[in-house]
Amino acid sequence: MPYRDDRITSPGEPYPLGATWDGSGTNFAVFSQSAERVELCLFDEDGVETRYELPEVDAYVWHGYLEEAEPGQLYGYRVHGPYDPDRGLRANPAKLLLDPYARAIAGQVRWGPEVYGYSLAGGDDRVPSTDDSAPYVPKSIVVDTAFDWADDRRPRTPWHDTVIYETHVRGLTWKHPAVPHALRGTYAGVAHPEMIEHFLSLGVTAVELMPVHQFVHDHELVSRGLKNYWGYNSIGFFAPHNEYSSRAGQRVVNEFKAMVRALHAAGIEVILDVVYNHTAEGNRLGPTLSFRGLDNPSYYRLDPGSPRYYTDTTGTGNSLNVSNPQTLQLLMDSLRYWVLEMHVDGFRFDLAASLARQFHEVDRLSAFFDLIHQDPVINQIKLIAEPWDLGSGGYQVGNFPVLWSEWNGRYRDSVRDYWRQQSTSIGELAHRLTGSSDLYEATGRRPWASVNFVTAHDGFTLADLVSYNNKHNEANGNANSDGADDNRSWNCGAEGPTSDQAVLALRRRQARNFIATLALSLGVPMVLGGDELGRTQQGNNNAYCQDNEISWYDWGHVDQDLLAWARSAFGLRRAHPVFRRRRFFQGRPLRQLVDNPEEAEIGWFRPDGGLMTDDDWGVGYAKSLAVLINGPAHAERDRHGRLAVDTSFYLALNAWEQPLEFQLPSPEWGGPWRVVLDTSEDRPTYRPELMKGGERLRLIGHHFVVLQQFAGTNRDRSTT
């Protein structure tokens, strides 16, 4: 390879890390504590490589400045140093390495023996490979960060007003007829006016994008003609994934920024699902693409007794070493970059419990959380934890610090079990409907600490949840052994597609039950993208590798009735502050409720109209419940000091298969009442009929009805 050093005109600076273009040239800086020397490698349009030794090293940061290196320049690094896996050292200059701070990345991994740091011929990872990997691996790109943000402003939607829509960049628009072909499956597609209108019509205030950090399609999947569709296999924590862009090279960065700008203009926030717990390099037998070759012991958690091996709490082969200051700096620099430079509004942290593992046990006061809380940029945005990992003690729902919201797995399990008649107590359900105070209130958190969801990318879609008793992941090629067995018996009749009208009616009603429950529960609702359309994955509950019709949203076959119903349910939430409380309900003693019902914020009733007693709450088989939310008694002031006064609502839930009559509370609790949401109806309809306190309301099996106190005003009618 050509080797020159005459164009290194300056040693440059050790900070900032990465490739920084200043209008005249580019400063290159990369960290490696184990390196003996580092080469910067530049590539021209024909792939011809020229190497330059970085001339300076300060505090293990190797750096140099090139005047001729301009935006669009492809580059990488080669690290010279010890290759001794038994000591955890894996430097191999035959392997071209991505810059961990690269703002854009070109190309994908072309799988072959060349991308591995050891010789595949012998299969011993202690024997280094001499095959050059440069033609087979992605390249980093020098980026011009200039962008016209115009008057972009963050929506800063309060947590209690937030409705999250979890979606996949590619799958969302790949089959959308109104999105131009060139923009389908791209960042530009997400921001297309048709998509923005769809989000707004559903009441969505934040789009949560599944991983958009540059990721790698696993060798094993590619060899079987599949892809890592979900993208939980990051290799570049600063670079937007290049396959989601309609533009090549460094222009992917501007396309991402333009998407954020357009969504912000519509009042929609952007939340990124980020994977900082591991990388695409896998275990000791994985490829050498970046971190492993730069400084293996600094970036990864190695087995203290045998550093040749990795400590894995993520199930992916490796775990990032967040106890190392340089790795912590990488994560914090990445987070700040996406907030300050890319203008995103929050993050959902995949397997967040792994980030709390300072040594072995999960420690919520670990260095990572200390930095988050102290950082003046990151502590001002939305932070969501997936509060578990695969290690010992990894299930941490309810245990994250006060700034954090959490995917509430307890909510998902309880609500599912209630509607499918599994053993969950009425008391458990009541906690989930009212914000999970049992999980969050004692630590000073608010209802918005609970991100409520019934379905997410990892599992069944809503349509499949009510249609399949068993997973059907055969297309994944693992003999249907992958994915969780999370559905159990539904008693919904024949599994999968059917022409039985009674079965179809029950399935549709159950789907509406879930939507209504999610929309009207206290906390932050998260909708799995496509559920409102009736999207099916044909029973596949682990479609991580299905970049095809199994995963793509089918906009040509939208369930229009379900979509209208979802819009109505979330419209009810949006119109009424009783469903968006900033504080938990304050319970009152039973005697006080009986004597002064007008002062009660909330009252729980049996179907016979009597208040729930202590004995009623623990009954595991009970599947009927009613709750009255007293609008005037719950009034709160918003962040501007305005008093939010609302009407009262009565919610009746019957998960039994049989019909059941509910007696409305006596008149002193309020009334008259009228039905504003009824899951027995395919489409939302307005009912003018009024019911008085004490009257009987008949619910069929698997049925949810919402009544609103009628005040006789135009505002009262318009909000439904």
C-alpha positions, 0 to 999 in steps of 0.5 A: 500500500502507498505510505506517505507522511508529507501531507501531515502538516500539523499534529492537530488536537486530541479533542474533539474525537473523530474527524472534524472539518474546520473549513480548511482541513480535517483533524483526526483523533482516535483513542487507543490505550493499547496501541503502539502506533496508529495509521490513518487510511484514506480511500479514493473513489476507486478504493485506492488506499493511502496510509498516514501515521498519526504523529501525536498521542496525548492521554492515549488519543492519537491525532493529526491534521490533514489540510486536503481531507474534505467532507466526503473523504472515506477513511479508517484506522489501522492499529499496531500493537500486541495481539494477545487474546489471553490478555484481552489484547487484539490489535491487528493492523491487517484490519481496517477499523471504523472510527467510533466517532464517525458521523457517517459511514459508507457501505456494509460488511461483505462477509468473508474470512478477511473481516475476522481478526483471527485465522478462520482456517484454524479456528483459533482466535489466538492466531492472528489473520493477515488478510486485509479487510479493507475491501470488505468493511464499511468506511468512515466519512468526513462530514460537513455538519453545516445545516439550515435548521431555519426556525426549528424548535423542540416541541417539548411536549410534557410527559403527561401529554405524550403519546409514543408511536414505535416504528421502523424507518424502513417498514413504515413507508416501504409499501405506502402508495402516497410516498414516492418510490425513491423515498420509501423506507427512508428518513425522508419517507418518515417525514412525508406529509402523508405520514405526518398527517397520519401521526397527527390524526392518531394523536401521536406526539412522539415518534420512537424510531427503532435503531438508526445508529449504523448497524451490521447485518449478522453473518449468520443471517446473511448466509441464510438470505436474511437481514438484521431488520430490527437493527439492534446490532450497532457499530457506529454510535454517531452515524445514521444508518445509511440504508435508510437514506435516499441519498448517499455518502455524508448526505445521509446526515442532512436527510436525517436532520431534515426529517427531524425538522419536518416532524418538529414543525408538526409538533412531533418529537423524535425519540431514538431507540439506542443500543449502547449495551453491546456492539456488532462485533460479538464474542471472541469469535466475531469480526474485528470492525472497530472497537475490538481492534482499537482497544478491546479491554477498554471498550468491552467487559472481559472475563476478569479470570480469563480476558480472552472471553467476554462477559455477556449480559445482553445475549449478543456475545459482548457487553460494553464496558461502562465502568471504563471512563473512555467508554462512558465518554463515548456514550455521553458524547454520542448522546449529546451529539444526537441532541445538540447536532441532530436535534432529537428529543429523547432516547429509549435505551435497549437493555438498559439494565446492562448499562447499570452494571458497573461491575456485576450487580445492577446498580442504578447509581452507577457511573452512567446514571451519575453522568446522565443526571449531572449532564445539563444537556441530557438531563433535560430530554426524555429518557426511557429505559427498557428496564431489564437485561439477560444477566442475573438480577436484570429485571429492574422494572420500577427501579430506575432513577427519578429522571427516567421513564420505563417500559412497564412490562408489568402493565403489558402482562397485567392488561393482557392477562386480564382480557384473556382471562388469565390469573391476575387480580383486580387490584393488579389491574387497578394499579396498571390503569392508574399509573402503577403507583405501586412501582413508582410513587414511593421513589418520588416519580410521577405516573409518566414514569410508566410507559404503558404498552400492550404490544411492541416490536418484540412480540406479536402485533395487536392483530396477531395477539388476538388471533394466535395462541402460538408463535409462528416463527418458521420463516426465521429458520430456527424451527420455531424455537426463537421468540417468547412463548408469550401468548398462551390461551386466548379462547378466540376460536380457530387460530390464525385466519378464519371465516368464522364471523363470531370468532372474527367479531371477538378478535376485533372486540378484543383488539378494541379492548386493548386500544381503549385500555391503553388510551385511557390508562394513566401514564404514557401510552406507546402504540406499536406502529401498524397496530392501528391499521390491523397489521399482521406478521402472520403469527411471527412474534420475533420478526427481527430478521424479516425485511419483507412483507412479514414486517412491512406495513401493508397500506393497501389493506388498512382496517379502516374501522379499527383506525377510526376507532383508535383515533376516537379512543386517543382523541378522548384521551387528548380531549380530557385531562382526567386521562393525562394526570400529572399526579397519582390519584389520592385514594380515600378511606371507604367510609369517607367515600360513602359520606362525601362522594363529591370529594373523591378523585376516584371510586372503584365499584363492583358490577352491583354498584357497591364500592369495592371492599378489601376482600374484593381486591385480591380475588384472582378470578374476578374479571369485572370492574368499574371505576368512576373518575371524578373530573372536578375533584381531580383538577390540576394546574398545568405548567402555566398555572391554568386549572384543568377542570374536567367532567367525570367518567365511568369505565366498565370492564367485563373480561368474562365470556358471558354478558354482565349487567353493571349498575351505575353508581347512585346519583350522588356520584354524578350523572346523567351519563352517556356512552362515549366509547363502546368496544362492541361497536366496529366504528365509533358512534355518538349516542345521545341517550342519557342514563341516570345513576342507579340504572343498569348497563348491560355488557356482553362478553369481553366488553369495555364501555366508557360513559361520560357525565353529561353537562349539557354543553357544546364542549361536552359533546364536541370532545367525543 
